[in-house]
Amino acid sequence: MARAETKERTWSFDQIYDEYKTSIYNYVYHLVGDREQADDLTQDTFLKAFRALPKMDSNLKVSAWLYRIATNTAYDALRRKKLIAWLPWQDLDHEPADVESADPQEVYTTTELVRAALRRMPQQYRAALLLYTQEGFSYSEIAQALNIAESGVKMYLSRARQSFREHYKALERGTGSK
């Protein structure tokens, strides 16, 4: 038998970039709300990942690791701009279940209310909710991506849902315009 084969997983940066570039860009875009800035921050995210990849363990959970880098990169940029305000999701996938028979104006109004409610939520809760609902992350992956304890994720999501409901209902009643 020649040299013993290792079962370590080797990561190809090109493979990681090809697999995650679109989802990281979309995530960062939802955080910062500006396409050019999202493009720059996505590049920064992958540059940081490229530099750190050789030092990473073979058991690395790449997606959570990349989202953590992306989250920190976006937060740093927002802090630098002193703009820690959340902008609405641009591509909501969460439309009413019966979209075909729904009134288009009603669908539009609901989507705008959802965007406005999300915009008003505290940033850390919005990020957790975005990772859970849009990206499909597990509690463990969210904890890693946001650099919080896994036990805190359930609390973050619970508070995020409560915050969303409160803002949505207030907007629906007309106590906020947009």
PAVOZA-39080 format. One line per 5 residues: number of its first residue (from 1); their letters; for each residue x, y, z of C-alpha. Coordinates in steps of 0.1 Angstrom, whole numbers, padded with zeros to 4 digits. Each point is the difference from the previous one (the first is absolute). Layout:
<atoms>
NUM	a	X Y Z  ... .
</atoms>
This chain:
<atoms>
1	marae	0000 0000 0000  0014 0033 -0009  -0004 0030 0022  -0030 -0001 0023  -0029 0020 -0014 .
6	tkert	-0014 0028 0022  -0037 0004 0003  0005 0038 0004  -0022 0021 -0021  0019 0024 -0021 .
11	wsfdq	-0017 0032 -0010  0005 0016 -0034  -0005 0037 0001  -0014 0000 -0035  -0026 -0026 0009 .
16	iydey	-0010 0020 0032  -0003 0032 -0020  -0020 -0015 -0028  -0024 -0017 0025  -0005 0029 0024 .
21	ktsiy	0006 0033 -0019  -0037 0006 -0009  -0014 -0009 0034  0026 0020 0018  -0006 0030 -0023 .
26	nyvyh	-0038 -0003 0006  0004 -0002 0038  0024 0030 0001  -0023 0019 -0023  -0029 -0006 0024 .
31	lvgdr	0021 0013 0028  0013 0032 -0016  -0026 0007 -0027  0024 0014 -0026  0011 -0021 -0030 .
36	eqadd	0034 0016 -0004  0008 -0003 0037  -0012 -0036 0001  0022 -0008 -0030  0030 0016 0018 .
41	ltqdt	-0007 -0017 0033  -0005 -0034 -0017  0034 0004 -0016  0014 0009 0034  -0017 -0030 0015 .
46	flkaf	0016 -0024 -0025  0034 0017 0003  -0001 -0005 0038  -0011 -0036 -0006  0028 -0006 -0025 .
51	ralpk	0026 0012 0024  -0013 -0020 0029  -0009 -0032 -0018  0035 -0016 0002  -0001 0003 0038 .
56	mdsnl	-0035 -0016 0003  -0007 -0035 0014  -0012 -0027 -0024  -0032 -0003 0020  -0009 0036 -0009 .
61	kvsaw	-0037 0007 -0006  0006 0023 -0030  -0034 0016 -0003  -0003 0011 0036  0036 0012 -0001 .
66	lyria	-0005 0020 -0031  -0033 0016 0013  0019 0009 0032  0027 0018 -0020  -0027 0017 -0021 .
71	tntay	-0020 0010 0030  0030 0015 0017  0012 0017 -0032  -0035 0016 -0005  -0003 0011 0036 .
76	dalrr	0034 0016 -0001  -0009 0019 -0031  -0033 0011 0015  0017 0011 0031  0026 0020 -0020 .
81	kklia	-0029 0018 -0017  -0019 0003 0032  -0029 -0015 -0018  -0011 -0029 0021  -0035 0001 -0015 .
86	wlpwq	-0015 -0029 -0018  -0014 0004 -0035  -0028 -0021 -0014  0004 -0034 -0016  -0001 0007 -0037 .
91	dldhe	-0009 -0035 -0012  -0025 -0014 0025  -0009 -0036 -0006  -0027 0002 0026  -0032 0008 -0018 .
96	padve	-0035 -0011 0009  -0006 -0037 -0005  -0027 0006 -0026  0018 0026 -0022  -0019 -0009 -0032 .
101	sadpq	-0034 0010 0013  0012 0028 0022  -0005 0036 -0010  0033 0013 -0014  -0004 0033 0020 .
106	evytt	-0005 -0020 0032  0031 -0021 -0007  0020 0032 -0006  -0013 0016 0031  0008 -0031 0021 .
111	telvr	0035 -0001 -0014  0006 0037 0007  -0013 -0005 0036  0024 -0030 0005  0029 0020 -0013 .
116	aalrr	-0008 0030 0022  -0004 -0022 0031  0033 -0017 -0007  0017 0034 -0005  -0011 0010 0035 .
121	mpqqy	0013 -0031 0018  0032 0000 0021  0029 -0010 -0022  0011 -0031 0019  -0036 -0015 0000 .
126	raall	-0004 0008 -0037  0032 -0017 -0009  -0010 -0031 0020  -0034 -0001 -0016  0015 0005 -0035 .
131	lytqe	0025 -0028 0005  -0028 -0023 0013  -0028 0007 -0024  0017 0010 -0032  0033 -0020 0002 .
136	gfsys	-0014 -0030 0019  0028 0000 0026  -0002 -0023 0030  0003 0015 0035  0036 -0012 0001 .
141	eiaqa	0008 0017 -0033  -0017 0032 0011  0019 0000 0033  0033 -0004 -0019  -0009 0026 -0027 .
146	lniae	-0010 0027 0026  0026 -0010 0025  -0025 -0007 0028  -0006 -0030 0022  -0023 -0026 -0015 .
151	sgvkm	-0023 0003 0030  -0005 0037 -0009  -0013 -0007 -0035  -0034 -0012 0012  -0004 0032 0020 .
156	ylsra	0012 0022 -0030  -0025 -0017 -0023  -0028 0002 0026  0006 0037 0005  0004 0006 -0038 .
161	rqsfr	-0034 -0016 -0006  -0016 0021 0028  0017 0032 -0013  -0011 -0008 -0036  -0036 -0006 0012 .
166	ehyka	-0001 0032 0020  0013 0021 -0029  -0021 -0016 -0026  -0032 0005 0021  0008 0036 0007 .
171	lergt	0006 0006 -0037  -0032 -0018 -0010  -0019 0022 0024  0015 0030 -0017  0021 0012 0029 .
176	gsk	0030 0001 -0023  0001 0009 -0036  0030 -0019 -0015 .
</atoms>
